[in-house]
Structures are given as structure tokens and as C-alpha cells.
């Protein structure tokens, strides 16, 4: 009778491993293979991100670093070399009444443009969410203002507000609302209203699309049950629709603030920052300092502060996106 084989004895010229040895070796090999795959995927992902990182560095990071550096120098067109002044430019900005006025003008513009865009965009989304014939065509046509070039839109509204041959004056005179043509863009209130209306007209389609997408997931049966219980339109809007749209509303508010803080082209094409700086928001202020007064150091300083006003809503928006991704 043969003696039992010992663990580790050779069978067929190879050493047999105990069951425990085989069971323990497999996870080590799998973990090692998975670790290699993960590191390889990380390197491949970094390689895919490299063009975006380079583009961000060239287009955003390096110009901002250059502007931050120039904000510490006095540099005008009559100077061959910039002169280091430290934080003197920032002190001059806060001491300048005109630049402080630009901050106030920017705040007024952002609040008005964002508020009216959201309210009208939501109202239009609620209308287009109702079933009626031709709804699809009207939805498509409603996006036209958003896809038009913003400068073209500014010239269009400039023609509407024109004091001599503008459509607004023609209609107001025909209806008897005014007795003589009004120079709408020559008054502070009229110019501010013009740039706000233009921006609202541009923003309504985008915000409408956001709200309309959110309304598609609204539970119709819940609304019908609320109506059966006697709830009116006001109660349904504030108790059901707006709570459902709260995440969308939050994103739209932040995007509206960021976009309006960055606005330049429509304001410059429509009013140029006038009359008498009535519509000189921060973006216009940077342009005038850099390309009309040729004070590069002060323009860079205002630009840095302008970016600082955009960072908080941008950070909040990115934080919300990260929460959604989790």
C-alpha cells in the first residue's frame, strides 16, 4: 500500500500546491493585475486631459497671471517700461468714484437682467409645457434669439430704440403714449432699460429650455390630485411646480449671474457704456481703461477685481455640479 503523497510532492514532474496555496495565490495575482489596469487607465485619462489642461493654461491661467502681475505696476502708453507700485493701483480703484460707480452699475444690471430673465423664462416654459397645436414649432422658434449673434441682437434693439426712426417711438406715437419722439438711449434710465431688455431677450430661450426640461419630469398625477383637492393655479405653482424645479432654478440663477457679470458685447454695441457712464459695467470699464485711456496697469487691476466678482458664483455652480455627479 503506497504511502499518502505529501503536500508539495512532485506529480508529473511539477510540484503540486496545497489547496490553501492555490486559493491564496489567485487574489494576489488578480489584485496586481487590477492595480496595473487602474494605473494604466489613470495615465490614459491624464493623457486625454492633457490638451484641455494645456488649452486652459494658455487661454485662461497665463493671461490671468499676466493681468495679476500687471496690476502691481503702473503702465501707460507714454511709459517705455512699467513701474512697480505694489498695491497702489488697488487703492486707486477703491478711491475712484467712477470705478465705484461701475461696481454699482454692474450690480444693478446683473440683478435686473437675471431676475427678469428667470421670471419670463419660467413663465414661457410653463406656457410651452401645456398641450396645444403647434407647440413644437413654437418651441423651436423660441430658441431663435439665443442662437443669434449677440452683437447683431444689440444692433437690432438699437434700431428699435432709435430716437428718429425706431420702432418703439413709431408705435408709442401711433398709440398716443408720447407726444414727440423720445431719445431712449440718451437718458440714464432709458439706456439701462435698453441693455437689460436686450440681455433678457437673449437669455429667455436658454432659461426656458432649462425649465422646460425640468417640467418634463413633473408628476402629472400629483398635479391632478392637487386640483381635485381644490388647489388653484397659485397653490400648484408654489407648492408643487417650484419645489420640483428648485435644483434647476438654482443652476439657472448661478448661470445667469455669471453670464451677466461677463457681459460686454451687447452693452458696448448698444450704448458704449453711456450716456455719461450710465451703463459702464465692469467689463466696459476694463475696455475703456485699456484701449481708450491706455492705462494698462489700472485696466489689469479692474480686471482682477472683476474676476473676483465672478469667482463666488462660479465656485458655487461647480460645487453643485460635483454634488450632482456624486
C-alpha positions as CSV (number, residue, x, y, z in Angstrom):
1,X,0.0,0.0,0.0
2,X,1.5,3.3,-1.1
3,X,2.1,6.0,1.5
4,X,0.0,9.1,1.0
5,X,1.6,11.9,-1.0
6,X,3.0,14.7,1.0
7,X,1.9,18.2,0.3
8,X,4.4,19.7,-2.1
9,X,5.5,16.4,-3.7
10,X,6.1,16.4,-7.4
11,X,3.4,14.9,-9.6
12,X,4.2,14.6,-13.3
13,X,7.4,16.5,-13.0
14,X,5.8,19.5,-11.3
15,X,5.3,20.4,-7.7
16,X,1.6,20.3,-6.6
17,X,0.5,23.2,-4.5
18,X,-1.8,22.7,-1.5
19,X,-5.3,24.0,-1.8
20,X,-4.6,26.8,0.5
21,X,-1.7,27.9,-1.6
22,X,-3.7,27.9,-4.8
23,X,-6.6,29.8,-3.1
24,X,-4.2,32.4,-1.7
25,X,-2.2,32.9,-4.9
26,X,-5.2,33.9,-7.1
27,X,-6.3,37.1,-5.3
28,X,-2.7,38.3,-5.2
29,X,-2.5,37.9,-9.0
30,X,-5.9,39.5,-9.6
31,X,-5.1,42.4,-7.3
32,X,-1.8,43.0,-9.1
33,X,-3.5,42.9,-12.5
34,X,-6.2,45.2,-11.4
35,X,-3.7,47.6,-9.9
36,X,-1.8,47.7,-13.2
37,X,-5.1,48.3,-15.1
38,X,-6.0,51.1,-12.8
39,X,-2.6,52.8,-13.1
40,X,-2.8,52.4,-16.8
41,X,-6.3,53.9,-17.0
42,X,-5.1,56.8,-14.9
43,X,-2.2,57.5,-17.2
44,X,-4.5,57.2,-20.2
45,X,-7.1,59.5,-18.6
46,X,-4.4,62.1,-17.8
47,X,-3.2,61.8,-21.4
48,X,-6.7,62.6,-22.7
49,X,-6.9,65.6,-20.3
50,X,-3.6,67.0,-21.3
51,X,-4.9,69.0,-24.3
52,X,-7.6,70.6,-22.2
53,X,-5.1,71.4,-19.5
54,X,-2.7,73.0,-22.0
55,X,-5.6,75.0,-23.5
56,X,-6.7,76.2,-20.1
57,X,-3.2,77.2,-19.2
58,X,-2.7,79.1,-22.4
59,X,-6.1,80.7,-22.7
60,X,-7.1,81.3,-19.0
61,X,-4.3,80.7,-16.5
62,X,-1.4,82.5,-18.2
63,X,-3.4,85.7,-19.2
64,X,-4.8,85.9,-15.7
65,X,-1.4,85.5,-14.1
66,X,-0.1,88.2,-16.5
67,X,-3.0,90.5,-15.6
68,X,-2.4,89.9,-11.9
69,X,1.3,90.8,-12.4
70,X,0.4,94.0,-14.4
71,X,-2.0,95.1,-11.6
72,X,1.1,95.7,-9.4
73,X,2.6,98.1,-12.0
74,X,1.9,101.5,-13.4
75,X,1.9,101.1,-17.1
76,X,0.6,103.7,-19.5
77,X,1.1,104.4,-23.2
78,X,3.7,107.1,-22.5
79,X,5.9,104.8,-20.5
80,X,8.6,102.6,-22.1
81,X,8.8,100.3,-19.1
82,X,6.2,99.5,-16.4
83,X,7.0,100.9,-12.9
84,X,6.3,98.7,-9.9
85,X,3.8,100.3,-7.5
86,X,2.6,97.4,-5.4
87,X,-1.0,97.7,-4.3
88,X,-1.3,101.4,-5.2
89,X,-3.5,100.5,-8.2
90,X,-5.9,98.7,-5.9
91,X,-6.0,101.7,-3.6
92,X,-6.6,104.0,-6.5
93,X,-9.5,101.8,-7.7
94,X,-11.3,101.9,-4.4
95,X,-10.7,105.7,-4.2
96,X,-12.0,106.3,-7.7
97,X,-15.7,107.4,-7.7
98,X,-16.1,106.4,-11.3
99,X,-14.9,102.8,-10.8
100,X,-17.0,102.5,-7.6
101,X,-19.9,103.6,-9.8
102,X,-19.1,100.8,-12.2
103,X,-19.5,98.3,-9.4
104,X,-22.9,99.7,-8.5
105,X,-23.9,99.8,-12.2
106,X,-22.8,96.2,-12.6
107,X,-24.8,95.1,-9.6
108,X,-28.0,96.9,-10.8
109,X,-27.6,95.4,-14.3
110,X,-26.9,91.8,-13.0
111,X,-29.9,91.9,-10.6
112,X,-32.3,93.3,-13.1
113,X,-31.2,91.1,-16.1
114,X,-31.0,87.9,-14.1
115,X,-34.4,88.4,-12.3
116,X,-36.4,89.3,-15.4
117,X,-34.7,86.5,-17.5
118,X,-35.6,83.9,-14.9
119,X,-39.2,85.1,-14.3
120,X,-40.0,85.4,-18.0
121,X,-38.1,82.2,-18.9
122,X,-40.1,80.3,-16.3
123,X,-43.4,81.8,-17.5
124,X,-42.7,81.0,-21.1
125,X,-41.7,77.4,-20.1
126,X,-44.9,76.9,-18.3
127,X,-46.9,78.1,-21.4
128,X,-44.9,75.9,-23.7
129,X,-45.4,72.9,-21.4
130,X,-49.1,73.0,-22.0
131,X,-50.6,70.8,-24.7
132,X,-51.7,72.8,-27.8
133,X,-51.5,72.6,-31.5
134,X,-48.2,74.0,-32.9
135,X,-46.4,73.7,-29.6
136,X,-43.3,72.0,-31.2
137,X,-43.0,74.7,-33.8
138,X,-43.3,77.5,-31.2
139,X,-40.7,75.8,-29.0
140,X,-38.2,75.8,-31.9
141,X,-39.0,79.4,-32.9
142,X,-38.5,80.5,-29.3
143,X,-34.8,79.5,-29.5
144,X,-34.0,81.9,-32.3
145,X,-33.0,84.8,-30.1
146,X,-30.5,82.6,-28.3
147,X,-28.8,81.4,-31.5
148,X,-28.5,84.9,-33.0
149,X,-25.1,86.6,-32.6
150,X,-25.3,88.9,-29.6
151,X,-23.8,91.9,-31.5
152,X,-26.5,91.5,-34.2
153,X,-29.1,91.4,-31.4
154,X,-27.6,94.6,-29.9
155,X,-27.9,96.5,-33.3
156,X,-31.4,95.2,-33.7
157,X,-32.5,96.6,-30.4
158,X,-30.5,99.8,-31.1
159,X,-32.7,100.2,-34.2
160,X,-35.8,99.6,-32.1
161,X,-34.8,102.3,-29.5
162,X,-33.6,104.8,-32.1
163,X,-35.0,108.3,-31.5
164,X,-35.6,109.2,-35.1
165,X,-36.7,106.0,-36.9
166,X,-37.1,103.5,-34.1
167,X,-40.0,101.1,-34.0
168,X,-40.6,101.9,-30.3
169,X,-41.2,105.6,-31.0
170,X,-43.3,104.8,-34.0
171,X,-45.6,102.5,-32.0
172,X,-45.8,104.8,-29.0
173,X,-46.7,107.8,-31.2
174,X,-49.3,105.8,-33.0
175,X,-50.9,104.7,-29.7
176,X,-50.7,108.3,-28.3
177,X,-48.5,107.2,-25.5
178,X,-46.0,110.0,-26.3
179,X,-46.4,113.4,-28.0
180,X,-42.9,113.5,-29.6
181,X,-40.1,111.1,-30.3
182,X,-38.0,110.2,-27.2
183,X,-34.3,109.6,-27.2
184,X,-34.4,106.5,-25.2
185,X,-30.7,105.8,-25.2
186,X,-29.8,109.3,-24.2
187,X,-31.1,109.0,-20.7
188,X,-29.6,107.0,-17.9
189,X,-32.8,105.1,-17.1
190,X,-33.6,104.5,-20.8
191,X,-30.1,103.2,-21.6
192,X,-30.1,100.9,-18.6
193,X,-33.6,99.6,-19.6
194,X,-32.3,99.1,-23.1
195,X,-29.3,96.9,-22.2
196,X,-31.4,95.0,-19.6
197,X,-34.2,94.3,-22.2
198,X,-31.7,93.2,-24.8
199,X,-30.0,90.8,-22.4
200,X,-33.3,89.4,-21.2
201,X,-34.4,88.8,-24.8
202,X,-31.2,86.9,-25.3
203,X,-31.5,84.8,-22.1
204,X,-35.1,83.9,-22.1
205,X,-34.8,81.0,-24.6
206,X,-31.9,79.4,-22.7
207,X,-33.6,79.6,-19.3
208,X,-36.9,78.5,-20.9
209,X,-35.1,75.3,-22.2
210,X,-33.7,74.6,-18.7
211,X,-37.1,75.0,-17.0
212,X,-38.9,73.1,-19.8
213,X,-36.6,70.2,-19.3
214,X,-37.3,70.2,-15.6
215,X,-41.0,70.3,-16.2
216,X,-40.9,67.1,-18.2
217,X,-40.3,65.1,-15.1
218,X,-43.1,66.7,-13.1
219,X,-45.6,64.1,-11.9
220,X,-48.9,64.9,-13.7
221,X,-50.9,62.7,-11.5
222,X,-49.8,64.7,-8.5
223,X,-51.0,67.9,-10.1
224,X,-54.3,66.4,-11.0
225,X,-54.8,65.2,-7.4
226,X,-54.0,68.7,-6.1
227,X,-56.6,70.1,-8.5
228,X,-59.2,67.6,-7.3
229,X,-58.4,68.7,-3.7
230,X,-59.3,72.2,-4.7
231,X,-55.8,73.7,-5.2
232,X,-55.7,76.7,-7.6
233,X,-53.0,77.7,-10.0
234,X,-51.2,79.8,-7.4
235,X,-51.0,76.9,-5.0
236,X,-49.9,74.4,-7.6
237,X,-47.2,76.8,-8.8
238,X,-45.7,77.5,-5.3
239,X,-46.5,74.2,-3.6
240,X,-45.7,71.7,-6.4
241,X,-44.0,73.2,-9.5
242,X,-41.4,75.5,-7.9
243,X,-40.3,72.9,-5.3
244,X,-39.8,70.4,-8.1
245,X,-37.8,73.0,-10.2
246,X,-35.6,74.1,-7.2
247,X,-32.4,72.3,-8.5
248,X,-32.9,73.7,-12.0
249,X,-33.7,77.2,-10.6
250,X,-30.5,77.1,-8.5
251,X,-28.4,76.3,-11.6
252,X,-30.2,78.9,-13.7
253,X,-29.7,81.7,-11.1
254,X,-26.0,81.0,-10.8
255,X,-25.5,80.8,-14.6
256,X,-27.5,84.0,-15.1
257,X,-25.3,85.8,-12.6
258,X,-22.1,84.6,-14.1
259,X,-23.2,85.4,-17.7
260,X,-24.4,88.9,-16.8
261,X,-21.2,89.7,-14.9
262,X,-19.3,88.8,-18.0
263,X,-21.5,90.7,-20.5
264,X,-19.7,93.1,-22.7
265,X,-20.6,92.9,-26.4
266,X,-24.3,93.8,-26.3
267,X,-23.7,96.7,-23.9
268,X,-20.8,98.1,-25.9
269,X,-22.6,97.8,-29.2
270,X,-25.8,99.3,-27.9
271,X,-24.6,102.2,-25.6
272,X,-20.8,102.0,-25.4
273,X,-21.2,102.5,-21.6
274,X,-23.0,105.8,-21.9
275,X,-24.7,108.1,-21.6
276,X,-22.2,109.6,-19.1
277,X,-21.1,106.2,-17.8
278,X,-24.7,105.2,-17.0
279,X,-24.2,101.7,-18.4
280,X,-20.4,101.4,-17.8
281,X,-20.3,98.0,-16.1
282,X,-17.0,96.4,-15.1
283,X,-16.4,94.9,-18.5
284,X,-16.8,98.2,-20.2
285,X,-14.6,99.9,-17.6
286,X,-11.8,97.4,-18.3
287,X,-12.1,98.1,-22.1
288,X,-12.1,101.9,-21.7
289,X,-9.1,101.9,-19.3
290,X,-7.1,99.6,-21.6
291,X,-8.0,100.7,-25.1
292,X,-9.2,104.3,-24.7
293,X,-7.1,105.7,-21.9
294,X,-4.2,103.2,-22.5
295,X,-3.8,102.7,-18.7
296,X,-2.8,99.0,-18.8
297,X,-2.0,98.8,-15.1
298,X,-5.3,100.2,-14.0
299,X,-7.2,98.1,-16.5
300,X,-5.5,95.0,-15.2
301,X,-6.4,96.0,-11.7
302,X,-10.1,96.4,-12.5
303,X,-10.0,93.2,-14.4
304,X,-8.6,91.3,-11.4
305,X,-11.4,92.7,-9.3
306,X,-13.9,91.9,-12.0
307,X,-12.8,88.2,-12.0
308,X,-13.1,88.2,-8.2
309,X,-16.8,89.1,-8.5
310,X,-17.3,86.1,-10.8
311,X,-15.4,83.5,-8.7
312,X,-18.0,83.1,-5.9
313,X,-21.0,82.2,-8.2
314,X,-18.6,80.1,-10.4
315,X,-17.4,78.2,-7.3
316,X,-21.0,77.7,-6.1
317,X,-22.0,76.4,-9.6
318,X,-19.1,73.9,-9.8
319,X,-19.9,72.7,-6.3
320,X,-23.5,72.0,-7.3
321,X,-22.2,70.1,-10.3
322,X,-19.9,68.0,-8.2
323,X,-22.8,67.2,-5.8
324,X,-24.9,66.1,-8.8
325,X,-22.1,63.9,-10.1
326,X,-21.8,62.2,-6.7
